[in-house]
Amino acid sequence: MLAITAAAISGCTRSSHHEVSYELFGSEKEVKDMDRFAAAQSAAGARQDGMLYSHHFAGTELNSLGRSKLHLMATDKPATEPLAVYLNTANDPLSSDRQSAITKYLEGHGLAVADIQVKTGLNPSATYPASAGLIRYSKTESGSPEGTVNSSGTNTGTVSNTSGAAK
């Protein structure tokens, strides 16, 4: 009994120790494919949205959120067209200074003035009309429950022949 208690307290001496090889995991500093994919998707999403709001600024200067979004947008800038940034703040007395802050930040990240378009208002390509989806809405419905009459007056249930068996 004493031997069993000692073995339980000290652990099994015959158990094999398996060393974990960290060679398979790579360095923490290594940029992984998943990280590159996530960064590319974030940049594409930021550029597609293309809008900065008042919460992207501390007064007239960009805050860390605004700088981060502009950095993502500049990362995904196509070489053939200018980067459009929409300052979506209504009746903003600081609009002119905020536009200057945007241009200054992007110039500091290697973009030429000709490659930057700062516009006020909503990004027209960031919205989608609901009408296209609403037109197809009726096609998402499967129809009337079985055995009921639909709006055309026809029965959608099973049809019986004269012998009473279902067709």
C-alpha positions in Angstrom: 0.0 0.0 0.0 2.9 2.3 0.8 4.5 1.7 -2.6 1.2 2.5 -4.4 0.9 5.8 -2.5 4.6 6.7 -3.2 4.1 6.0 -6.9 0.9 8.1 -7.0 2.6 11.0 -5.3 5.8 11.0 -7.3 4.3 10.0 -10.6 5.0 7.1 -12.7 8.8 6.8 -13.1 8.5 4.7 -16.2 6.4 7.2 -18.2 8.1 8.4 -21.3 8.8 12.1 -21.6 8.1 13.5 -25.0 10.0 16.6 -25.8 8.0 19.1 -27.8 9.9 20.3 -30.9 9.3 23.9 -31.5 11.0 23.7 -34.9 7.6 23.0 -36.5 6.1 26.2 -35.2 8.6 28.6 -36.7 9.6 32.0 -35.2 7.1 34.3 -33.7 8.7 37.1 -35.8 8.0 35.2 -39.0 5.1 36.6 -41.0 2.7 33.8 -41.8 0.5 33.4 -44.9 -2.6 33.8 -42.7 -1.3 37.1 -41.5 -0.6 38.3 -45.0 -4.1 37.3 -46.1 -5.7 39.1 -43.2 -3.7 42.2 -43.9 -4.7 42.2 -47.6 -8.4 41.7 -46.7 -8.2 44.5 -44.2 -6.6 46.9 -46.7 -9.1 46.1 -49.4 -12.0 46.6 -47.0 -10.6 50.0 -45.8 -10.1 51.2 -49.3 -13.5 50.0 -50.5 -15.2 51.8 -47.6 -12.9 54.9 -48.1 -14.6 57.0 -45.5 -13.2 58.8 -42.4 -15.6 60.2 -39.8 -15.1 62.6 -36.9 -14.1 59.8 -34.6 -11.0 59.3 -36.7 -9.7 62.7 -35.5 -8.6 64.4 -32.3 -9.6 67.9 -33.2 -8.0 68.6 -36.6 -5.3 65.9 -36.3 -5.7 62.2 -37.2 -5.9 59.9 -34.1 -4.5 56.4 -34.1 -7.7 55.0 -35.6 -7.6 57.4 -38.5 -3.9 56.8 -39.1 -4.5 53.1 -39.1 -7.3 53.3 -41.6 -5.4 55.6 -43.9 -2.4 53.3 -43.7 -4.6 50.3 -44.8 -6.1 52.3 -47.6 -2.7 53.4 -48.9 -1.5 49.8 -48.8 -4.2 48.7 -51.2 -4.0 51.7 -53.5 -4.1 50.7 -57.2 -1.3 52.0 -59.2 -3.5 53.3 -62.0 -5.9 55.5 -60.1 -5.7 58.0 -57.3 -6.7 57.1 -53.7 -10.1 58.6 -52.9 -10.7 59.4 -49.2 -14.2 60.6 -48.2 -14.5 62.8 -45.2 -18.0 61.9 -44.1 -18.7 64.6 -41.6 -21.8 66.8 -42.0 -21.5 70.6 -41.5 -18.0 70.2 -40.1 -16.2 73.5 -39.4 -12.9 71.6 -39.1 -13.3 70.0 -42.6 -10.6 72.0 -44.3 -8.0 71.4 -41.6 -9.0 67.7 -41.5 -8.5 67.4 -45.3 -5.1 68.9 -44.9 -4.2 66.4 -42.2 -5.3 63.5 -44.4 -3.2 64.8 -47.3 -0.2 65.4 -45.1 -0.4 61.9 -43.6 -0.6 60.2 -47.1 2.2 62.4 -48.5 4.3 61.2 -45.6 3.6 57.6 -46.7 5.0 58.1 -50.2 1.9 59.2 -52.1 2.1 62.2 -54.4 -0.5 64.9 -54.2 -1.8 63.8 -57.6 -2.4 60.4 -56.2 -4.7 61.7 -53.4 -8.3 62.8 -53.7 -9.9 64.0 -50.5 -13.7 64.6 -50.9 -16.4 65.5 -48.4 -19.5 63.5 -48.0 -20.5 59.9 -48.4 -18.6 57.5 -50.6 -21.1 56.8 -53.5 -19.6 53.4 -54.2 -19.9 52.3 -50.6 -23.7 52.0 -50.7 -25.9 49.5 -52.5 -29.5 50.0 -53.4 -31.9 47.6 -51.7 -34.2 47.4 -54.7 -32.1 44.7 -56.4 -32.4 42.4 -53.4 -36.0 43.2 -52.8 -36.9 42.2 -56.4 -35.5 38.7 -55.7 -37.1 38.5 -52.2 -40.2 36.6 -53.4 -37.9 33.9 -54.9 -36.6 33.1 -51.4 -40.1 32.0 -50.3 -40.9 28.3 -50.9 -44.6 28.9 -51.5 -47.7 27.9 -49.6 -47.8 25.1 -47.2 -48.8 21.7 -48.7 -52.5 21.3 -49.2 -53.4 25.0 -49.1 -54.6 27.1 -52.0 -52.1 29.7 -53.2 -53.0 33.1 -54.5 -53.6 31.9 -58.1 -56.4 29.6 -56.9 -54.7 26.3 -57.6 -54.2 23.6 -55.0 -50.5 23.0 -54.1 -51.3 19.8 -52.2 -51.2 16.3 -53.6 -53.6 15.5 -56.3 -55.8 12.4 -56.0 -57.1 10.3 -58.8 -60.5 8.7 -58.9 -59.4 5.6 -57.0 -58.2 7.7 -54.1 -54.5 6.9 -54.5 -52.1 9.9 -54.6 -50.3 10.5 -57.9 
